[in-house]
Amino acid sequence: MSHLAVHVAALVVSGDDFLMLRQHKNWALPATAVRYGETLAEAVVRALGDQVGVAEAICGPFIGWAESIDTETPQSHTLTMYFQAVLLDSTTQPASQTAEVRWIPSWDAAELGLADGLAEFLGEHGLIETLI
């Protein structure tokens, strides 16, 4: 039986830079699965705390969504909801499983090894320039 997993991702911007983390080989936005009984906003704030160690943050406006169906495992169907977020505490202390947390200039983001679908999402929403 297949099911839909709902995730949230936090886009934190400072000037022209995005707060991103590298797990394994790819750079990504802080993101997490939404827990039963948790609001989307609560999940965004939790992702920032759990993954980049930010003590205080606010979930901002909804940016958009992306859907992913793993063709190797059809039971894997994910809907990711992207939100802007604001840090109230700029200190970051990455979780142990996170290799690195950095502010990435928007003009460099497309050149990095981004998580699947992230470059397309950021490009579609005018946040980075991508080649077609």
C-alpha positions as CSV (number, residue, x, y, z in Angstrom):
1,M,0.0,0.0,0.0
2,S,1.4,3.4,-0.9
3,H,1.0,6.6,1.0
4,L,1.8,10.3,0.6
5,A,4.5,11.8,2.8
6,V,4.2,15.5,3.5
7,H,7.4,17.4,4.0
8,V,8.3,21.0,4.6
9,A,11.4,22.9,3.6
10,A,12.6,26.3,4.9
11,L,14.1,28.9,2.6
12,V,16.1,31.4,4.8
13,V,17.5,34.3,2.8
14,S,20.0,36.9,3.9
15,G,20.7,39.4,1.2
16,D,21.4,37.3,-1.9
17,D,22.4,34.2,0.2
18,F,20.4,31.1,1.1
19,L,21.0,29.1,4.2
20,M,21.8,25.5,3.0
21,L,23.1,22.3,4.4
22,R,25.0,19.5,2.9
23,Q,24.1,16.0,3.7
24,H,26.0,13.3,1.9
25,K,26.9,14.8,-1.5
26,N,24.0,17.2,-2.1
27,W,23.2,20.7,-0.8
28,A,19.6,21.2,0.3
29,L,17.3,23.5,2.3
30,P,16.5,22.5,5.9
31,A,13.5,20.1,5.5
32,T,11.6,17.5,7.4
33,A,8.6,15.2,7.3
34,V,5.5,16.7,9.0
35,R,4.6,14.8,12.1
36,Y,1.0,13.8,12.9
37,G,-0.7,16.6,14.8
38,E,2.0,19.1,13.9
39,T,1.3,22.3,11.9
40,L,3.3,23.0,8.8
41,A,4.8,26.1,10.5
42,E,5.8,24.1,13.5
43,A,7.5,21.6,11.3
44,V,9.5,24.4,9.5
45,V,10.7,25.7,12.8
46,R,11.6,22.2,14.0
47,A,13.6,21.5,10.8
48,L,15.7,24.6,11.4
49,G,16.3,23.6,15.0
50,D,17.0,20.0,14.3
51,Q,19.2,20.4,11.2
52,V,21.0,23.7,11.6
53,G,20.7,24.3,15.4
54,V,18.8,27.5,15.2
55,A,17.2,28.2,18.6
56,E,14.5,30.6,17.4
57,A,12.9,31.0,14.0
58,I,9.6,32.1,12.5
59,C,7.9,30.3,9.6
60,G,7.0,32.9,6.9
61,P,4.9,32.8,3.8
62,F,4.3,29.8,1.6
63,I,6.4,29.8,-1.6
64,G,5.2,26.7,-3.4
65,W,5.2,23.0,-3.5
66,A,6.9,20.1,-5.3
67,E,5.8,16.5,-5.8
68,S,8.2,13.6,-6.1
69,I,7.4,10.0,-7.0
70,D,10.3,7.6,-6.8
71,T,10.1,5.5,-10.0
72,E,12.2,2.8,-8.3
73,T,9.8,2.5,-5.4
74,P,6.3,3.5,-6.5
75,Q,5.2,3.5,-2.8
76,S,7.4,6.5,-2.2
77,H,5.3,9.6,-3.0
78,T,6.4,12.9,-1.4
79,L,4.8,16.4,-1.4
80,T,7.2,19.1,-0.2
81,M,5.8,22.4,0.9
82,Y,8.3,25.3,0.7
83,F,8.1,28.2,3.1
84,Q,10.2,31.3,3.7
85,A,11.6,31.5,7.2
86,V,13.3,34.1,9.3
87,L,16.0,33.4,11.9
88,L,15.6,35.2,15.2
89,D,19.0,33.7,16.3
90,S,21.7,33.7,13.7
91,T,23.9,31.2,15.5
92,T,23.9,27.8,13.7
93,Q,25.2,24.6,15.1
94,P,24.7,21.8,12.6
95,A,23.3,18.5,13.9
96,S,25.9,15.7,14.0
97,Q,24.6,14.0,10.8
98,T,24.8,17.3,8.9
99,A,28.2,17.6,7.2
100,E,28.1,21.4,6.7
101,V,25.8,24.4,7.0
102,R,26.6,27.5,4.9
103,W,25.2,30.7,3.4
104,I,25.3,30.0,-0.3
105,P,25.1,33.0,-2.7
106,S,22.1,32.6,-4.9
107,W,24.2,32.9,-8.1
108,D,26.3,29.9,-7.0
109,A,23.4,27.7,-5.9
110,A,22.7,26.4,-9.4
111,E,26.3,25.3,-9.9
112,L,26.3,23.2,-6.7
113,G,25.2,19.6,-6.5
114,L,21.6,20.4,-5.2
115,A,19.2,17.8,-3.9
116,D,16.9,16.3,-6.6
117,G,14.4,18.9,-7.9
118,L,15.7,21.8,-5.8
119,A,17.3,23.7,-8.7
120,E,14.2,23.4,-10.8
121,F,12.0,24.6,-7.9
122,L,14.2,27.6,-7.1
123,G,14.4,28.4,-10.8
124,E,10.7,28.2,-11.4
125,H,10.1,30.6,-8.5
126,G,12.6,33.1,-9.7
127,L,15.0,32.5,-6.9
128,I,18.0,31.4,-9.0
129,E,18.8,31.5,-12.7
130,T,19.0,28.1,-14.3
131,L,19.9,27.0,-17.8
132,I,17.1,25.3,-19.8
